[in-house]
Each structure stands twice: as structure tokens, then as C-alpha cells.
Amino acid sequence: MRRALVTGAAGFLASHLTDAMLARGYEVVGVDNLSHGNLRNLEQANRNPRFQFYEVDVCDLAALRNCVGRIDVVLHLAAYKIPRYSTATNTLLVNSQGTLNALRIACEQSARFVITSTSDVYGKNPVVPFAEDADSVLGPPTVTRWAYAASKMFDEHLVLAMAEDVGIYATILRIFGSYGPRQNLSWWGGPQSVFIDAILRGETIPIHGDGLQTRSFTFVQDTVRGIAAAAEAETAGQQIVNIGSSEEVSILELASRIYRLCGGIGRPPVKMIPYDEIAQRKYEDVRRRIPDTRKAKELLGFEAATLLDEGLKETIAWQRQWIPEAAYLGNIM
Ligand SMILES: NC(=O)c1ccc[n+]([C@@H]2O[C@H](COP(=O)([O-])OP(=O)(O)OC[C@H]3O[C@@H](n4cnc5c(N)ncnc54)[C@H](O)[C@@H]3O)[C@@H](O)[C@H]2O)c1
């Protein structure tokens, strides 16, 4: 039986990926230090005898080695995302040391390696849609938010370099904003999380900047189908592939759609927040962020299929259940 190691297994994407790999017949070893994950996300997986979970920090190589056993594929999703939730140090160190350790496990066992990088590595490149060979245009290190993109860019270099040195089969996926049930309910989970939460509580929707910046939003089941495809693809070795939807939506449009889907009528109540009020230090945003999806289709046979309104309806229904439970919100933010 094929065995997969999923890091960050109690997180949003990795918990769904764990379910998907179990459904594909794998044995799955999941590890997470629960810094942003939640064991509730693994309730379905925990009912499956082919799943084992270990509370382990991916920065601790010895602990990681102790629990993984024989592995055919490493799916490395553990990461520290937005620096403003602590300091950039966490983002830089977890994403570099954790990736080095996950890579070491893959190299030691000649296992396949898949890592989730981010669309943020394209940075402020004004040419959209972003093709995988496009330039990475990051702002200066004095703007802390770029620590995330820089750490993932380092990861990408490390993956390609070690895969070449050791000869393992590795695939880098650049994930574009994913949403759905189990998403984190703060900005850590993305603007849709915060907007749904505000609307369901009857509060005004916080919009960063002028709200005309655009993104694409990919339903979690689509994102996970793309990651699982990369675990088995035959022509994706040493490749970088975008995983996302090509539908471009402004942040204001996203707020309007969610408001309407929640039963709101007319214009949504929004509060514009200037960028200099978001972070302690200077903040820079990305004006347009849309993937070129051709390589994903060619190498992985992957295309996002869920319409935004359909995915949002499912997400709103899931998120509605948590509104009365403030303790849960505190738990996962
Ligand atoms: N969700 C998105 O839209 C999106 C977009 C771009 C990239 N990604 C990437 O996808 C991956 C998963 O993202 P997510 O949105 O599910 O985030 P998430 O925070 O829900 O999941 C990450 C998980 O990693 C765990 N983790 C963090 N540090 C750890 C450590 N030192 N040891 C062990 N576990 C640790 C957290 O507890 C969490 O459960 C990340 O690599 C992220 O960079 C996600």
C-alpha cells in the first residue's frame, strides 16, 4: 500500500488533502504542531484506520524521522503564512527549516516530494495572468509582508536544488487563494473568511485599500484535486505549476457576492481600511493576481471546476455554524 506523509495535516488544505489521499487508498501519516491547525479538521480522517496523526514540529527533524516510517510521497503543506500574525521570524524559519526537513525525509527514502508554494511569489509583477516562468517582483525586506513570498521562493530554490542533487521527483505548486469549509476564520484564511464572518454577525465588511485589487478564488475541493494529481503525475517532476481558478474578481465584488449570498439586499456595508493601518510597518498589496492555468491542465489534467457562487454558498453554510461559538473562533485564530 502506498504511504503518504502530509505535513500541516490539521490545517485547512492539508486536512482536506488527507481525506483525499485516504479516499485514493493511501496510508497517511499526518503531522502538525497545531500552531494554526485544529484537530476538528481531522475528525473524518481519524475514523479511518489507514490514518495516523502525530503532533510534531516539522522543524524537529529527529521527531519527524521517528514518526514517519516508510514513505512513498511527502506532501509538504506545513507553513507559517502571514507575518503580521506574529513576526516575520516565524514565517522565515518555519518555512525554511521545515521545508529542509521535509525534503530530507523525501531524499532519505527516495520518495516523491510535493510542496505548496504560493501565488505571492509573483509579487507585484504587473503582467497577468501569471505564467510559471514569470518574474518574481517582490518589495523590499523593510516591508514585512514580503517575508512570506521570500520564504516560499527560498523553498522553491531549495526543492529544485536538492531534487537535482539527490535525484528525487519533486513538484512545486503555486496555490492561488483557496477557500471552503475548515478555512481559518481570520485574515489567515483569506478575505472571504473575514467577509462571511462580518456579514453573518451584522457587522461592516473591512476592505483593505480601495477594494479594486483583484484575486482569483479556488474552492478547496478543486485545490486539493490539483495537489493530489501532482502526487501521482508522471510529467511534473522538477516543475512549478499554478493551482487556481482563472476567474478574476475584485475584492469589492467578492464582498458584494458574499453579502448577496448571505441574503443581503442592495450595497453591502463596507469600511475602507487604508494600507498603513493594516500592519505595524509599511504594507504593500498586489494589484492583480490571476494564474495562467495552461500548465496545470497540460501536466496534471487539472482545471478548477467549482463556480465561485456555488463554492461560496457551501462555505457560508459551513461558517454559519461557528458564529455563536466565540470560543472556537479564539481557538483557531
Ligand atoms: N489557503 C490558501 O489559499 C493558500 C494559498 C497559497 C499557499 N498556500 C499554502 O498551502 C499550505 C497550507 O495552507 P493553509 O491555508 O491550509 O494554511 P493552514 O495554516 O491552515 O495550514 C498550515 C498548517 O501547518 C501547521 N504548521 C505550521 N507550522 C508548523 C510546524 N512548525 N510544524 C508542524 N506543523 C506546522 C499549522 O498548524 C497548520 O495546521 C501552506 O504551505 C501555504 O503556504 C495556501
The ligand as a Tripos MOL2 file, in Angstrom:
@<TRIPOS>MOLECULE
LIG
   44    48     1     0     0
SMALL
NO_CHARGES

@<TRIPOS>ATOM
      1 N1         -5.0010   28.5210    1.6340 N.am      1 LIG1
      2 C1         -4.5220   29.1840    0.5830 C.2       1 LIG1
      3 O1         -5.2580   29.8670   -0.1240 O.2       1 LIG1
      4 C2         -3.0500   29.1010    0.2300 C.ar      1 LIG1
      5 C3         -2.5680   29.9730   -0.7520 C.ar      1 LIG1
      6 C4         -1.2180   29.8810   -1.0810 C.ar      1 LIG1
      7 C5         -0.4070   28.9470   -0.4840 C.ar      1 LIG1
      8 N2         -0.9160   28.1270    0.4700 N.ar      1 LIG1
      9 C6         -0.0060   27.1560    1.0970 C.3       1 LIG1
     10 O2         -0.7110   25.9570    1.3480 O.3       1 LIG1
     11 C7         -0.2720   25.3810    2.5810 C.3       1 LIG1
     12 C8         -1.4560   25.1720    3.5130 C.3       1 LIG1
     13 O3         -2.0610   26.4240    3.7520 O.3       1 LIG1
     14 P1         -3.4080   26.5470    4.6050 P.3       1 LIG1
     15 O4         -4.1420   27.7040    4.0530 O.co2     1 LIG1
     16 O5         -4.0680   25.2490    4.7050 O.co2     1 LIG1
     17 O6         -2.7970   27.0130    5.9900 O.3       1 LIG1
     18 P2         -3.0570   26.4810    7.4710 P.3       1 LIG1
     19 O7         -2.3900   27.4420    8.3800 O.co2     1 LIG1
     20 O8         -4.4910   26.1660    7.6860 O.co2     1 LIG1
     21 O9         -2.2430   25.1010    7.4640 O.3       1 LIG1
     22 C9         -0.8740   25.0300    7.7740 C.3       1 LIG1
     23 C10        -0.7100   24.0160    8.8710 C.3       1 LIG1
     24 O10         0.6780   23.9020    9.1640 O.3       1 LIG1
     25 C11         0.8060   23.7450   10.5720 C.3       1 LIG1
     26 N3          2.1360   24.1820   10.9650 N.ar      1 LIG1
     27 C12         2.6490   25.4290   10.9730 C.ar      1 LIG1
     28 N4          3.9090   25.4160   11.4400 N.ar      1 LIG1
     29 C13         4.2040   24.1280   11.7140 C.ar      1 LIG1
     30 C14         5.3490   23.4710   12.2410 C.ar      1 LIG1
     31 N5          6.4530   24.1560   12.5760 N.pl3     1 LIG1
     32 N6          5.2950   22.1240   12.4070 N.ar      1 LIG1
     33 C15         4.1870   21.4190   12.0820 C.ar      1 LIG1
     34 N7          3.0670   21.9880   11.5910 N.ar      1 LIG1
     35 C16         3.0800   23.3210   11.4100 C.ar      1 LIG1
     36 C17        -0.2760   24.6280   11.1600 C.3       1 LIG1
     37 O11        -0.6130   24.2460   12.4800 O.3       1 LIG1
     38 C18        -1.4160   24.4000   10.1750 C.3       1 LIG1
     39 O12        -2.2610   23.3460   10.5850 O.3       1 LIG1
     40 C19         0.8090   26.3010    3.1130 C.3       1 LIG1
     41 O13         2.0540   25.8040    2.6920 O.3       1 LIG1
     42 C20         0.5150   27.6300    2.4380 C.3       1 LIG1
     43 O14         1.6800   28.4040    2.3180 O.3       1 LIG1
     44 C21        -2.2140   28.2010    0.8580 C.ar      1 LIG1
@<TRIPOS>BOND
     1     1     2 1
     2     2     3 2
     3     2     4 1
     4     4     5 ar
     5     4    44 ar
     6     5     6 ar
     7     6     7 ar
     8     7     8 ar
     9     8     9 1
    10     8    44 ar
    11     9    10 1
    12     9    42 1
    13    10    11 1
    14    11    12 1
    15    11    40 1
    16    12    13 1
    17    13    14 1
    18    14    15 2
    19    14    16 1
    20    14    17 1
    21    17    18 1
    22    18    19 2
    23    18    20 1
    24    18    21 1
    25    21    22 1
    26    22    23 1
    27    23    24 1
    28    23    38 1
    29    24    25 1
    30    25    26 1
    31    25    36 1
    32    26    27 ar
    33    26    35 ar
    34    27    28 ar
    35    28    29 ar
    36    29    30 ar
    37    29    35 ar
    38    30    31 1
    39    30    32 ar
    40    32    33 ar
    41    33    34 ar
    42    34    35 ar
    43    36    37 1
    44    36    38 1
    45    38    39 1
    46    40    41 1
    47    40    42 1
    48    42    43 1
@<TRIPOS>SUBSTRUCTURE
     1 LIG1         1 GROUP 0 **** ****
